[in-house]
Amino acid sequence: MNYTIEKNEQFALLRLTESAFSDEVPIEFETVSRVLFREGYSNIIIDMDPVQSVDQGGVTTLRKTSRQCTNENGLFIAVTKNDDLIEFLDKSNLSELTIMPTVEEAIDAVFMNELENDFRSEEDDEYDLGGSVEN
């Protein structure tokens, strides 16, 4: 799998240079994503701009990665403007996969998700404190 990776505090961005997410590519991507999860990344952006097709193994890998990100309150975002690929991914029942047209919008979505998680966490803390006070 040919790719570059950029990591920052909130997300990891993988930029694929493959034309197909098939054969050995999904297997290698799954290995890379497992390493990212172990490093604490729950937000993963995959720039699929050059990708023209995804095989069934690719769909399975995307589904696993998406589920893992969601379980960690993160996002798994595929970036593509390819209408045929978007339609294929939509029909593949990848309900937890977010698809964005640009990397910049994907990064914005990650930051919004982080803010929502922080807000939810603060609400939970306030509720917990309020429920434990006795008179």
Contact map, one row per residue, 1 for C-alpha under 8 A:
111000000000000101000001100110000000000000000000000000000000000000000000000000000000000000000000000000000000000000000000000000000000000
111100000000000111000000000000000000000000000000000000000000000000000000000000000000000000000000000000000000000000000000000000000000000
111110000000011111000000000000000000000000000000000000000000000000000000000000000000000000000000000000000000000000000000000000000000000
011111000000011100000000000000000000000000000000000000000000000000000000000000000000000000000000000000000000000000000000000000000000000
001111100001111000000000000000000000000000000000000000000000000000000000000000000000000000000000000000000000000000000000000000000000000
000111110001110000000000000000000000000000000000000000000000000000000000000000000000000000000000000000000000000000000000000000000000000
000011111011100000000000000000000000000000000000000000000000000000000000000000000000000000000000000000000000000000000000000000000000000
000001111111000000000000000000000000000000000000000000000000000000000000000000000000000000000000000000000000000000000000000000000000000
000000111110000000000000000000000000000000000000000000000000000000000000000000000000000000000000000000000000000000000000000000000000000
000000011111000000000000000000000000000010100000000000000000000000000000000000000000000000000000000000000000011000000000000000000000000
000000111111100000000000000000000000000011111000000000000000000000000000000000000000000000000000000000000000010000000000000000000000000
000011110111110000000000000000000001000010111000000000000000000000000000000000000000000000000000000000000000000000000000000000000000000
000011100011111000000000000000000000000000011110000000000000000000000000000000000000000000000000000000000000000000000000000000000000000
001111000001111100000000000000000000000000011110000000000000000000000000000000000000000000000000000000000000000000000000000000000000000
001110000000111110000000000000000000000000000111000000000000000000000000000000000000000000000000000000000000000000000000000000000000000
111100000000011111000000000000000000000000000111111000000000000000000000000000000000000000000000000000000000000000000000000000000000000
011000000000001111100000000000000000000000000001011000000000000000000000000000000000000000000000000000000000000000000000000000000000000
111000000000000111111000000000000000000000000000011000000000000000000000000000000000000000000000000000000000000000000000000000000000000
000000000000000011111000000000000000000000000000011110000000000000000000000000000000000000000000000000000000000000000000000000000000000
000000000000000001111100100000000000000000000000001111000000000000000000000000000000000000000000000000000000000000000000000000000000000
000000000000000001111110110000000000000000000000001111100100000000000000000000000000000000000000000000000000000000000000000000000000000
000000000000000000011111110000000000000000000000000011111100000000000000000000000000000000000000000000000000000000000000000000000000000
000000000000000000001111111000000000000000000000000000101000000000000000000000000000000000000000000000000000000000000000000000000000000
100000000000000000000111111100000000000000000000000000000000000000000000000000000000000000000000000000000000000000000000000000000000000
100000000000000000011111111110000000000000000000000000000100000000000000000000000000000000000000000000000000000000000000000000000000000
000000000000000000001111111111000000000000000000000000001100100000000000000000000000000000000000000000000000000000000000000000000000000
000000000000000000000011111111100000000000000000000000000000100000000000000000000000000000000000000000000000000000000000000000000000000
100000000000000000000001111111110000000000000000000000000000000000000000000000000000000000000000000000000000000000000000000000000000000
100000000000000000000000111111111000000000000000000000000000100000000000000000000000000000000000000000000000000000000000000000000000000
000000000000000000000000011111111100000000000000000000000000100010000000000000000000000000000000000000000000000000000000000000000000000
000000000000000000000000001111111110000000000000000000000000000000000000000000000000000000000000000000000000000000000000000000000000000
000000000000000000000000000111111111000000000000000000000000000000000000000000000000000000000000000000000000000000000000000000000000000
000000000000000000000000000011111111100000000000000000000000000010000000000000000000000000000000000000000000000000000000000000000000000
000000000000000000000000000001111111110000000000000000000000000000000000000000000000000000000000000000000000000000000000000000000000000
000000000000000000000000000000111111111000000000000000000000000000000000000000000000000000000000000000000000000000000000000000000000000
000000000001000000000000000000011111111111000000000000000000000000000000000000000000000000000000000000000000000000000000000000000000000
000000000000000000000000000000001111111111000000000000000000000000000000000000000000000000000000000000000000000000000000000000000000000
000000000000000000000000000000000111111110000000000000000000000000000000000000000000000000000000000000000000000000000000000000000000000
000000000000000000000000000000000011111110000000000000000000000000000000000000000000000000000000000000000000000000000000000000000000000
000000000000000000000000000000000001111111000000000000000000000000000000000000000000000000000000000000000000000000000000000000000000000
000000000111000000000000000000000001111111110000000000000000000000000000000000000000000000000000000000000000000000000000000000000000000
000000000010000000000000000000000001100111110000000000000000000000011101111100000000000000000000000000000000000000000000000000000000000
000000000111000000000000000000000000000011111000000000000000000000001000011110000000000000000000000000000000010000000000000000000000000
000000000011110000000000000000000000000011111100000000000000000000001000011110000000000000000000000000000000000000000000000000000000000
000000000011110000000000000000000000000000111110000000000000000000000000001111100000000000000000000000100110000000000000000000000000000
000000000000111100000000000000000000000000011111000000000000000000000000000111100000000000000000000000000000000000000000000000000000000
000000000000111100000000000000000000000000001111100000000000000000000000000001110000000000000000000000100000000000000000000000000000000
000000000000001110000000000000000000000000000111111000000000000000000000000001110000000000000000000000000000000000000000000000000000000
000000000000000100000000000000000000000000000011111000000000000000000000000000111100000000000000000000000000000000000000000000000000000
000000000000000111100000000000000000000000000001111100000000000000000000000000000000000000000000000000000000000000000000000000000000000
000000000000000111111000000000000000000000000001111111000000000000000000000000000000000000000000000000000000000000000000000000000000000
000000000000000000111000000000000000000000000000011111000000000000000000000000000100100000000000000000000000000000000000000000000000000
000000000000000000111100000000000000000000000000001111100000000000000000000000000000100000000000000000000000000000000000000000000000000
000000000000000000011100000000000000000000000000001111111110000000000000000000000000100000000000000000000000000000000000000000000000000
000000000000000000001110000000000000000000000000000011111110000000000000000000000000000000000000000000000000000000000000000000000000000
000000000000000000000100000000000000000000000000000001111111000000000000000000000000000000000000000000000000000000000000000000000000000
000000000000000000000110010000000000000000000000000001111111100000000000000000000000000000000000000000000000000000000000000000000000000
000000000000000000001100110000000000000000000000000001111111110000000000000000000000000000000000000000000000000000000000000000000000000
000000000000000000000000000000000000000000000000000001111111111000000000000000000000000010010100000000000000000000000000000000000000000
000000000000000000000000000000000000000000000000000000011111111100000000000000000000000000000000000000000000000000000000000000000000000
000000000000000000000000011011000000000000000000000000001111111110000000000000000000000000000000000000000000000000000000000000000000000
000000000000000000000000000000000000000000000000000000000111111111000000000000000000000000000100100000000000000000000000000000000000000
000000000000000000000000000000000000000000000000000000000011111111100000000000000000000000000101100000000000000000000000000000000000000
000000000000000000000000000000000000000000000000000000000001111111110000000000000000000000000000000000000000000000000000000000000000000
000000000000000000000000000001001000000000000000000000000000111111111000000100000000000000000000000000000000000000000000000000000000000
000000000000000000000000000000000000000000000000000000000000011111111100001100000000000000000101100000000000000000000000000000000000000
000000000000000000000000000000000000000000000000000000000000001111111110000000000000000000000001000000000000000000000000000000000000000
000000000000000000000000000000000000000001000000000000000000000111111111000000000000000000000000000000000000000000000000000000000000000
000000000000000000000000000000000000000001110000000000000000000011111111111100000000000000000000000000000000000000000000000000000000000
000000000000000000000000000000000000000001000000000000000000000001111111111100000000000000000001000000000000000000000000000000000000000
000000000000000000000000000000000000000000000000000000000000000000111111110000000000000000000000000000000000000000000000000000000000000
000000000000000000000000000000000000000001000000000000000000000000011111110000000000000000000000000000000000000000000000000000000000000
000000000000000000000000000000000000000001000000000000000000000000001111111000000000000000000000000000000000000000001000000000000000000
000000000000000000000000000000000000000001110000000000000000000000001111111100000000000000000000000000000000010011000000000000000000000
000000000000000000000000000000000000000001111000000000000000000001001100111110000000000000000000110000000000010010000000000000000000000
000000000000000000000000000000000000000001111100000000000000000011001100011111000000000000000001110000000000000000000000000000000000000
000000000000000000000000000000000000000000111100000000000000000000000000001111100000000000000000111100000100000000000000000000000000000
000000000000000000000000000000000000000000001111000000000000000000000000000111110000000000000000111100000000000000000000000000000000000
000000000000000000000000000000000000000000001111100000000000000000000000000011111000000000000000001111100100000000000000000000000000000
000000000000000000000000000000000000000000000011100000000000000000000000000001111100110000000000001111000000000000000000000000000000000
000000000000000000000000000000000000000000000000100000000000000000000000000000111110010000000000000111000000000000000000000000000000000
000000000000000000000000000000000000000000000000100100000000000000000000000000011111110000000000000000000000000000000000000000000000000
000000000000000000000000000000000000000000000000000000000000000000000000000000001111111000000000000000000000000000000000000000000000000
000000000000000000000000000000000000000000000000000000000000000000000000000000000111111100000000000000000000000000000000000000000000000
000000000000000000000000000000000000000000000000000111000000000000000000000000010111111110000000000000000000000000000000000000000000000
000000000000000000000000000000000000000000000000000000000000000000000000000000011111111111000000001000000000000000000000000000000000000
000000000000000000000000000000000000000000000000000000000000000000000000000000000011111111100000000000000000000000000000000000000000000
000000000000000000000000000000000000000000000000000000000000000000000000000000000001111111110000000000000000000000000000000000000000000
000000000000000000000000000000000000000000000000000000000010000000000000000000000000111111111100000000000000000000000000000000000000000
000000000000000000000000000000000000000000000000000000000000000000000000000000000000011111111110000000000000000000000000000000000000000
000000000000000000000000000000000000000000000000000000000000000000000000000000000000001111111100000000000000000000000000000000000000000
000000000000000000000000000000000000000000000000000000000010000000000000000000000000000111111100000000000000000000000000000000000000000
000000000000000000000000000000000000000000000000000000000000000000000000000000000000000011111110000000000000000000000000000000000000000
000000000000000000000000000000000000000000000000000000000010011001000000000000000000000011111111100000000000000000000000000000000000000
000000000000000000000000000000000000000000000000000000000000000000000000000000000000000001001111100000000000000000000000000000000000000
000000000000000000000000000000000000000000000000000000000000001001100100000100000000000000000111110000000000000000000000000000000000000
000000000000000000000000000000000000000000000000000000000000011001000000001111000000000000000111111000000000000000000000000000000000000
000000000000000000000000000000000000000000000000000000000000000000000000001111000000000000000001111100000000000000000000000000000000000
000000000000000000000000000000000000000000000000000000000000000000000000000011110000010000000000111110000000000000000000000000000000000
000000000000000000000000000000000000000000000000000000000000000000000000000011111000000000000000011111101100000000000000000000000000000
000000000000000000000000000000000000000000000000000000000000000000000000000000111000000000000000001111101100000000000000000000000000000
000000000000000000000000000000000000000000000000000000000000000000000000000000111000000000000000000111111100000000000000000000000000000
000000000000000000000000000000000000000000001010000000000000000000000000000000100000000000000000000111111110000000000000000000000000000
000000000000000000000000000000000000000000000000000000000000000000000000000000000000000000000000000001111111000000000000000000000000000
000000000000000000000000000000000000000000000000000000000000000000000000000000000000000000000000000111111111100000000000000000000000000
000000000000000000000000000000000000000000001000000000000000000000000000000010100000000000000000000111111111110000000000000000000000000
000000000000000000000000000000000000000000001000000000000000000000000000000000000000000000000000000000111111111000000000000000000000000
000000000000000000000000000000000000000000000000000000000000000000000000000000000000000000000000000000011111111100000000000000000000000
000000000000000000000000000000000000000000000000000000000000000000000000000000000000000000000000000000001111111110000000000000000000000
000000000110000000000000000000000000000000100000000000000000000000000000011000000000000000000000000000000111111111000000000000000000000
000000000100000000000000000000000000000000000000000000000000000000000000000000000000000000000000000000000011111111100000000000000000000
000000000000000000000000000000000000000000000000000000000000000000000000000000000000000000000000000000000001111111110000000000000000000
000000000000000000000000000000000000000000000000000000000000000000000000011000000000000000000000000000000000111111111000000000000000000
000000000000000000000000000000000000000000000000000000000000000000000000010000000000000000000000000000000000011111111100000000000000000
000000000000000000000000000000000000000000000000000000000000000000000000000000000000000000000000000000000000001111111110000000000000000
000000000000000000000000000000000000000000000000000000000000000000000000000000000000000000000000000000000000000111111111000000000000000
000000000000000000000000000000000000000000000000000000000000000000000000100000000000000000000000000000000000000011111111100000000000000
000000000000000000000000000000000000000000000000000000000000000000000000000000000000000000000000000000000000000001111111110000000000000
000000000000000000000000000000000000000000000000000000000000000000000000000000000000000000000000000000000000000000111111111000000000000
000000000000000000000000000000000000000000000000000000000000000000000000000000000000000000000000000000000000000000011111111100000000000
000000000000000000000000000000000000000000000000000000000000000000000000000000000000000000000000000000000000000000001111111110000000000
000000000000000000000000000000000000000000000000000000000000000000000000000000000000000000000000000000000000000000000111111111000000000
000000000000000000000000000000000000000000000000000000000000000000000000000000000000000000000000000000000000000000000011111111100000000
000000000000000000000000000000000000000000000000000000000000000000000000000000000000000000000000000000000000000000000001111111110000000
000000000000000000000000000000000000000000000000000000000000000000000000000000000000000000000000000000000000000000000000111111111000000
000000000000000000000000000000000000000000000000000000000000000000000000000000000000000000000000000000000000000000000000011111111100000
000000000000000000000000000000000000000000000000000000000000000000000000000000000000000000000000000000000000000000000000001111111110000
000000000000000000000000000000000000000000000000000000000000000000000000000000000000000000000000000000000000000000000000000111111111000
000000000000000000000000000000000000000000000000000000000000000000000000000000000000000000000000000000000000000000000000000011111111100
000000000000000000000000000000000000000000000000000000000000000000000000000000000000000000000000000000000000000000000000000001111111100
000000000000000000000000000000000000000000000000000000000000000000000000000000000000000000000000000000000000000000000000000000111111100
000000000000000000000000000000000000000000000000000000000000000000000000000000000000000000000000000000000000000000000000000000011111110
000000000000000000000000000000000000000000000000000000000000000000000000000000000000000000000000000000000000000000000000000000001111111
000000000000000000000000000000000000000000000000000000000000000000000000000000000000000000000000000000000000000000000000000000000001111
000000000000000000000000000000000000000000000000000000000000000000000000000000000000000000000000000000000000000000000000000000000000111
